[in-house]
Amino acid sequence: MKLTIYRKLLLSYLAMAFLTVLASAYAIFSLQQLNELAYRIINEDFAVVDLSKKLLDTLIAQESAEKRYPILRDPTIEEIFWTRGREFKSGVGELRNGRFPALEPTLGKLFLLHSQYDSLFAQEVALVRGNQSAEAQVVSELSGRKAIDEMAFIIRGIQKRAEQDISERMNEIKVQGARASRLTVVLSLVSMLVGLLIVMLVTYNIARPLRRLEKATAEIAEGKFDYDLRLNRRDEIGSLVHAFGAMARRLKILEERNLDASPLTGLPGNLAIEREIENRLTAKKTFSLCHVDLDNFKPFVDIYGYAWGSEVIKEVARLLLAQMKTAEAPEDFLGHIGGDDFVIISAPLRAERVCREIVAGFDGRIRKFYAAQDRERGFFIGKDRQGNQQKFPLITVTIAIVTDDGARFGNPLDMAEAAAQLKEYAKTLPGSNYVTEKDVHRG
């Protein structure tokens, strides 16, 4: 069996697994016990305390109605008494639903006392209706008060017992939690020590090649992309070394591209463009080379300055990039030859569609770089190559599209020259436009 790093670590951790499982099992068992205690506190003891308070409040409200009725003789007060009585019986019923069997004898007595209290009030009602309010008040003060006191005493006893149970169970949770924590910590420490010992043994086998990789990383950071690791392993580190070498080769290519990239737009430069055209020609797959050039750019720079001209170049680059993203074709290529010249490489149909969109959106985006007066006139006054002042149209874009599948052009230079010649023809056309070789033949 091939002893890879994965298997080494797996075998190492198996030794830790038993102690870890043991500690976890004990912790789970302890948590279950603590959870059971907490459950009883919340669902039993707190429930009893809460219901006891509600019963006591209801009983006080019922007593208040019972005391006022013989004086006020208001039927509404009588109805309040009976409503509170029903609420009281409902609360006692909640406590007698089988969840608290220990309270059953006490609750039975409480229920009986409350029934007697209801009978006393019925007696008071009958006396009041017979115009014997004084006798009704005597019944209320003597028998009614006694019944209320007995019921309140029972309810407070139930509440006090529940509060004692809460205190006892909280103390039990504290004791069991401390004991469980101590044993869990001991088992965890043992597991960690055993794991540390095993990991140290395995790490020695891994650390040395990783230090070599660290050194190689430093060398590559210094630009030495051909650094040889000289590691021959058949495990994951060997695979990592292989991937590291591939990464170094890729970084070397990216470094070359970065050095070749345009400092103004960040787009690939001439070397990358030539390499891309050569690869496409070699692949013998039909593609289009689009040479993008700006018209009247030099007079613009002479008038507005090179800094503003650079902003125009960057705006054109943003426009081209936006259209390339819209095409959603990762294999397409965009490069910056330099100055106001760009290159797009794409499939023929997609290339023509992209160029059409570029031409359609160019004039609107470029007008913001002119002064208001020049923008309104549609031209600006500058000097030609002979130094004579003349009117120049606003900057427009010209795109020449040359298509091949590797059959016509033997190298990138020949294809670029054909695109440049087609561009010169396209520049004779007014405004922004794109031209294909088919357009010339049709003309």
C-alpha positions in Angstrom: 0.0 0.0 0.0 1.3 3.4 -1.0 1.8 5.4 2.2 0.7 8.8 1.1 0.5 11.8 3.4 -3.3 11.4 3.5 -2.9 7.9 4.8 -0.2 8.8 7.2 -2.4 11.5 8.7 -5.5 9.2 8.6 -3.6 6.5 10.6 -2.4 9.2 13.0 -5.8 10.6 13.7 -7.3 7.2 14.2 -5.3 6.9 17.4 -6.9 10.2 18.5 -10.3 9.2 17.4 -11.0 6.8 20.3 -10.2 9.3 23.0 -12.0 12.0 21.2 -15.1 9.9 20.8 -14.9 8.9 24.4 -14.7 12.5 25.6 -17.5 13.5 23.2 -19.8 10.6 24.4 -19.3 11.5 28.0 -19.9 15.2 27.2 -23.1 14.3 25.3 -24.3 12.1 28.2 -23.7 14.9 30.7 -25.4 17.4 28.5 -28.4 15.2 28.2 -28.7 15.0 32.0 -28.3 18.7 32.3 -30.8 19.3 29.5 -33.3 17.1 31.3 -32.9 19.1 34.5 -33.2 22.4 32.6 -36.3 21.0 30.8 -38.0 20.2 34.1 -37.1 23.6 35.5 -38.6 25.4 32.5 -41.5 23.2 31.6 -42.5 22.1 35.2 -41.2 24.3 37.9 -41.4 27.7 36.1 -44.8 26.6 34.8 -46.1 25.9 38.3 -44.7 29.3 39.6 -46.3 31.1 36.7 -49.7 29.4 37.0 -49.6 30.0 40.8 -49.1 33.7 40.3 -52.0 33.8 37.8 -54.2 31.8 40.2 -53.5 34.2 43.0 -54.1 37.2 40.8 -57.4 35.7 39.6 -58.4 34.9 43.2 -57.7 38.5 44.3 -59.8 39.8 41.4 -62.6 37.4 42.3 -62.5 38.5 45.9 -62.7 42.1 44.9 -65.8 41.5 42.9 -67.3 39.4 45.8 -66.7 42.3 48.3 -68.2 45.0 46.1 -71.3 43.2 45.1 -73.3 43.4 48.4 -72.6 47.1 48.4 -73.1 48.1 44.8 -75.6 45.4 43.8 -74.4 45.7 40.2 -75.1 42.7 38.0 -71.9 43.5 36.0 -69.9 42.8 39.2 -71.7 39.5 39.6 -70.7 38.6 36.0 -67.1 39.6 36.7 -67.1 37.2 39.7 -68.3 34.3 37.8 -65.8 35.0 34.9 -62.9 35.1 37.3 -64.2 31.9 38.8 -64.1 30.2 35.5 -60.6 31.5 34.9 -59.5 30.1 38.3 -61.0 26.7 37.6 -59.3 26.7 34.2 -55.9 27.5 35.8 -56.4 24.7 38.4 -57.3 22.4 35.5 -54.0 23.2 33.8 -52.1 22.1 36.9 -54.3 18.9 37.1 -53.6 17.8 33.5 -51.4 14.9 34.7 -48.0 16.7 34.4 -47.8 17.3 38.2 -49.1 14.1 40.0 -47.5 15.2 43.3 -49.8 18.2 43.4 -53.0 16.3 42.8 -54.2 16.0 46.5 -53.4 19.7 47.1 -55.1 20.8 43.9 -58.2 18.6 44.8 -58.5 20.4 48.1 -58.1 23.8 46.3 -60.8 23.0 43.8 -63.2 22.0 46.6 -62.5 25.2 48.5 -63.2 27.2 45.4 -66.5 25.5 44.8 -67.5 26.3 48.4 -66.5 29.9 47.8 -68.7 30.0 44.7 -71.6 28.6 46.8 -71.0 31.3 49.4 -71.2 34.0 46.7 -74.4 32.4 45.3 -75.8 32.7 48.8 -74.8 36.4 49.0 -76.5 37.0 45.6 -79.7 35.5 46.9 -79.6 37.6 50.1 -78.9 40.8 48.1 -81.8 40.1 45.8 -84.0 39.6 48.9 -82.9 43.0 50.1 -80.7 41.5 52.8 -77.5 43.2 52.0 -76.3 43.4 55.6 -76.6 39.6 56.0 -74.8 39.2 52.6 -71.9 41.4 53.9 -71.7 39.2 57.1 -71.4 36.1 55.0 -68.7 37.8 52.9 -66.7 39.0 55.9 -66.8 35.7 57.8 -67.1 32.7 55.5 -65.8 34.4 52.4 -62.7 35.7 54.0 -61.9 32.3 55.5 -62.2 30.6 52.2 -60.1 33.1 50.4 -57.3 32.9 53.1 -57.3 29.1 52.9 -57.0 29.1 49.1 -54.3 31.8 49.1 -52.4 29.8 51.6 -52.5 26.7 49.5 -51.5 28.6 46.3 -48.6 30.2 48.0 -47.5 26.8 49.3 -47.5 25.4 45.8 -45.5 28.4 44.5 -43.0 28.2 47.3 -42.4 24.4 46.7 -41.9 25.1 43.0 -39.4 27.8 43.8 -37.5 25.4 46.1 -37.4 22.8 43.3 -36.0 25.4 40.9 -33.2 26.2 43.4 -32.4 22.6 44.1 -32.2 21.7 40.4 -30.1 24.7 39.6 -27.6 23.6 42.2 -27.7 20.1 40.8 -27.0 21.5 37.3 -24.0 23.5 38.7 -22.5 20.4 40.4 -23.0 18.1 37.4 -21.8 20.7 35.0 -18.6 21.2 36.9 -17.9 17.5 37.2 -18.6 17.0 33.5 -16.3 19.9 32.5 -13.4 18.5 34.6 -13.6 15.0 33.1 -14.1 16.4 29.6 -11.1 18.6 29.9 -8.9 15.7 31.1 -10.0 13.5 28.2 -9.4 16.3 25.8 -6.0 17.1 27.1 -5.0 13.4 26.8 -6.3 13.3 23.2 -4.4 16.5 22.4 -1.1 15.2 23.8 -1.4 11.9 22.0 -2.3 13.7 18.8 0.6 16.2 19.2 3.1 13.3 19.6 1.8 11.6 16.4 1.7 14.8 14.5 5.3 15.6 15.3 6.4 12.3 13.9 4.4 12.8 10.7 5.5 16.5 10.4 9.1 15.6 10.2 8.4 13.7 7.0 6.6 16.6 5.5 8.6 19.6 6.8 11.8 19.2 4.8 10.2 19.2 1.3 8.0 22.1 2.4 11.1 24.1 3.3 12.4 23.4 -0.2 9.1 24.7 -1.6 9.4 27.8 0.6 12.9 28.5 -0.8 11.6 27.9 -4.3 8.8 30.5 -3.7 11.4 33.1 -2.6 13.4 32.3 -5.8 10.3 32.7 -8.0 9.4 36.0 -6.2 12.8 37.2 -7.3 11.9 36.4 -10.9 13.8 33.0 -11.2 11.0 31.1 -12.8 13.2 28.2 -14.0 14.3 27.2 -10.4 14.6 23.4 -10.1 13.1 21.9 -6.9 14.8 18.5 -7.5 12.2 16.6 -5.4 11.1 13.2 -6.5 8.2 12.0 -4.3 5.2 9.9 -5.1 2.8 11.4 -2.5 0.8 14.7 -2.4 4.0 16.8 -2.1 5.2 15.3 -5.4 1.9 16.4 -7.0 2.4 19.8 -5.4 5.9 20.1 -6.8 4.5 19.3 -10.3 1.8 21.9 -9.9 4.3 24.4 -8.5 6.4 23.9 -11.6 3.4 24.5 -13.9 2.5 27.6 -11.9 6.1 28.9 -12.3 5.9 28.4 -16.1 2.6 30.2 -16.2 3.9 33.1 -14.1 6.8 33.4 -16.5 4.3 33.9 -19.4 2.3 36.3 -17.4 5.4 38.3 -16.4 6.3 38.5 -20.0 2.8 39.8 -20.9 2.9 42.3 -18.0 6.2 43.7 -19.2 4.7 43.9 -22.7 1.4 45.5 -21.6 0.5 49.0 -22.3 1.2 51.3 -19.3 -1.8 53.5 -20.2 -4.6 50.9 -20.7 -3.0 47.8 -19.1 -3.9 45.8 -22.3 -1.5 43.3 -23.8 1.0 44.9 -26.1 2.7 44.0 -29.4 4.5 40.8 -28.3 1.2 39.3 -26.9 -0.7 40.4 -30.1 1.8 38.7 -32.4 1.8 35.6 -30.3 -2.0 35.5 -30.3 -2.2 35.9 -34.1 0.5 33.3 -34.6 -1.4 30.8 -32.4 -4.6 31.4 -34.3 -2.9 30.9 -37.7 -1.3 27.7 -36.5 -4.6 26.4 -35.2 -6.0 26.7 -38.8 -9.3 27.9 -37.4 -11.1 30.9 -39.0 -10.8 34.1 -37.1 -10.9 37.9 -37.7 -8.3 40.5 -36.9 -9.8 43.9 -36.3 -7.5 46.9 -36.4 -9.0 49.8 -34.5 -7.7 53.3 -35.2 -8.8 56.8 -34.3 -9.2 59.6 -36.9 -8.1 63.2 -36.3 -6.5 62.2 -33.0 -3.1 64.0 -33.5 -4.7 67.4 -34.2 -6.9 66.8 -31.1 -3.8 66.2 -29.0 -2.1 69.3 -30.4 -5.0 71.4 -29.3 -6.1 69.8 -26.0 -2.8 68.4 -24.8 -1.3 64.9 -24.4 -2.9 64.4 -21.0 -6.4 64.9 -22.3 -5.4 62.7 -25.3 -4.5 59.9 -22.8 -7.9 60.2 -21.3 -9.4 59.7 -24.7 -7.3 56.5 -25.2 -8.4 55.2 -21.9 -12.0 55.9 -22.7 -11.7 54.0 -26.0 -10.1 51.1 -24.1 -13.0 51.1 -21.7 -15.5 51.1 -24.6 -13.7 48.2 -26.3 -13.5 46.2 -23.1 -17.2 46.8 -22.4 -18.2 45.5 -25.9 -15.9 42.5 -25.4 -17.6 41.6 -22.1 -21.0 42.0 -23.8 -20.0 39.4 -26.4 -19.4 36.9 -23.5 -16.6 35.1 -25.3 -13.6 34.5 -23.0 -11.5 33.3 -25.9 -11.6 36.7 -27.6 -8.6 38.9 -27.4 -8.1 42.7 -27.0 -4.7 44.3 -27.4 -3.2 47.8 -27.5 -0.6 48.3 -30.2 0.2 51.8 -28.9 -1.1 55.3 -29.3 -4.6 55.3 -30.7 -4.2 51.8 -32.3 -6.0 48.7 -30.9 -6.5 45.1 -32.0 -9.5 42.8 -31.5 -9.3 39.1 -32.3 -12.5 37.1 -32.4 -14.7 34.8 -34.5 -15.8 36.4 -37.7 -19.5 36.9 -37.0 -18.9 38.0 -33.4 -16.1 40.3 -34.5 -18.3 42.1 -37.0 -21.1 42.4 -34.3 -18.7 43.8 -31.8 -17.2 46.3 -34.2 -20.7 47.5 -35.2 -21.6 48.1 -31.6 -18.3 50.0 -31.1 -18.9 52.3 -34.0 -22.5 52.9 -32.9 -21.5 53.9 -29.4 -18.3 55.7 -30.2 -19.4 59.2 -31.1 -21.6 59.6 -28.1 -18.9 58.7 -25.7 -16.1 60.8 -27.3 -18.0 64.1 -27.5 -17.6 64.8 -23.7 -13.9 65.3 -24.2 -14.4 68.5 -26.3 -15.1 72.0 -25.2 -18.8 73.0 -25.6 -18.0 75.3 -28.5 -16.2 72.6 -30.5 -18.9 70.0 -29.6 -21.7 72.3 -30.9 -19.8 73.2 -34.1 -19.0 69.6 -34.8 -15.3 70.4 -35.5 -12.3 72.1 -34.0 -9.6 74.3 -35.5 -6.0 72.9 -35.4 -2.8 72.7 -37.4 -2.2 70.1 -40.1 1.2 68.4 -40.6 2.4 71.4 -42.6 1.6 73.7 -39.7 -1.4 75.3 -41.4 -4.5 76.0 -39.4 -7.6 74.2 -40.7 -10.9 72.7 -39.5 -10.8 69.1 -38.3 -13.8 66.9 -37.7 -14.4 65.5 -34.2 -12.5 62.2 -33.5 -14.0 59.2 -35.2 -13.1 55.5 -35.1 -12.1 53.3 -38.1 -12.0 49.5 -37.9 -10.5 47.3 -40.5 -11.5 43.6 -40.3 -9.3 40.9 -42.0 -10.3 37.2 -41.8 -8.2 34.1 -42.3 -8.0 30.5 -41.3 -4.2 30.2 -41.7 -4.4 29.5 -45.5 -3.6 33.1 -46.8 -1.2 34.5 -44.3 2.0 32.8 -43.3 2.8 34.9 -40.2 1.3 37.7 -38.0 3.2 40.4 -39.8 1.5 39.6 -43.2 -1.9 39.6 -41.7 -1.3 42.8 -39.7 0.0 44.5 -42.9 -3.2 43.5 -44.8 -5.3 45.0 -41.9 -3.3 48.2 -42.1 -3.8 48.5 -45.8 -7.6 48.0 -45.4 -7.6 50.6 -42.6 -6.1 53.2 -45.0 -9.0 52.6 -47.3 -11.5 52.8 -44.5 -10.1 56.1 -43.4 -11.2 57.7 -46.7 -14.8 57.1 -45.6 -16.5 59.8 -43.6 -17.4 59.4 -39.9 -17.0 56.3 -37.7 -17.2 53.0 -39.6 -15.9 49.5 -39.9 -14.9 47.8 -43.1 -14.3 44.2 -44.1 -12.5 42.9 -47.1 -15.8 41.9 -48.6 -16.9 45.5 -48.5 -13.9 46.6 -50.6 -14.6 43.9 -53.2 -18.2 44.9 -53.4 -17.1 48.6 -53.8 
